[in-house]
């Protein structure tokens, strides 16, 4: 399971990637970040980090560091092969293993990579290719009992899959004897699994016995993923009287594992966000300090060459300049909060609850968020979109729904927005996004309703949820204060009803130019 040490390791590796100028150090950090994510089930993020490591290494291409570069490339290709196999993309796994084999110099590592490649061939039912690999390497490991037992088991099991009538029990039992003698617990687990599969058709009782031994071993190892595999065999092979116990344990363990992996993915995402935000804050501070140094130099030059009247004029100018800087910083803070923080929170929420594996959609949303964050220091401009505003707004609000929170939208029609200017729409979209983020973070609401209505001279939006409501001494944070500023900026009003006993009610009013 995920631990504080894993959390700290990921944090410091991610910090290295943002601070170091050494490409080899950065590549190594990306590799270890990918391995950590892969170990906890965040496979697509793991692939991204390992591929980033490869791109850094390819940029180096230094003869002096070739051995180190090749070593890291081998590790990366093997890790990509392993992840691809887990994701059942076996053709890609074979390609990555072949890339690793081109660079491997040590025989021991070459043999392990060949074994992994053979397993990928076996999963694709390419049994002759897999058997040919095992035949080419098995004689070279006879002096290593544990490795010899592994290859003997894999070779025998593959031959049985190719020909179910082939007698492979002697080889499987011989490998098990070696593993028991060597006290190779993981190896025993593998042998029991293969023997259970082998006897499942001809001797179900013996197959059940090996499945029970498999379960006993994995309870000692304490690995939830492998325990699920053992429970699957027991559920298939056990008599009806024993099924309830095994099925209950399987269901509990599977739910716990999914929850833990989801939590881990969120934690990794939050760590990366915190590090990136800290780096952005430091850059802003450096820029501000540089501006101040330039201003101070300019002030001394002016003070040496002008009269008292000019000094007074400069003081007035400086005051106006500082006011403009404060207003600019406030606008920038609001943009960071609205575009980066709220946008990233929305994407994290989608990753948490979207079980469909919509990778392309998430990549599109992250790319859009990246482009918006790059342009955060420029004046806002209207973006062209294929969606009408009411559709875009529905998509934004609906993205905050989840199995625990239902979001209902009423009255958000295309005609409702016809008299509203683009600038007002954009500000209102930021306000609603902030309200939904605040709901997601604090309200614990099960039901959220947003009702849109046009009234004489104005448009009204009523937000209602059945969450925990506002505390007795309710104080607005920066985000909610920003909503008030934005509404005031477009001539509107926002009213927080803190007197309600339960839940939260918020009323928004926006003036419209056209008469009803």
Buried (B, 14 or more C-beta within 10 A) or exposed (E): EBEEEBBEBBBBBBBBBBEEEEBBBBBBBBBBBBBBBBEBBBBBBBBBBBEBBBEBBEEBEEEEBEEBBBBBBBBBBBBBBBBBBEBEBBEBBBBBBEBBBEBBEEEEBBBBBBBBBBBBBBBBEBBEBBBEBBEEBBEBBEEBBBBBBBBBBBBBBBBBBBEEEEEBBEBBEBBBEBBBEBEBEBBBBBBBBBBBBBBBEEEBEBBBBBBBBBBEBBEEEEBEEBBBBBBEBBBBBBEEEBEEEBBEBBEEBBEEBEEBBBBBBBBBBEBBBEBBBEEBEEEBEEEEEEEEEEEEEEBEEBEEEEEEEEEEEBEEEEEEEEEEBEEEEEBEEBBBBBBBBBBBBBBBBBBBBBEEEEEEEBEEBBEEBEEBBEBBEEEEEEEEEEEEBBEBBBEBBEBBBBEEBEBEBEBBEEEBBEBBEEEBBBBBBBBBBBBBBBBBEBBBBEEBBBBBEBEEEBBBBBBBBBBEBBEEEEEEEEBBEBBBEBBEEBEBBBEBBEEEEEBBBBBBBBBBEEEE
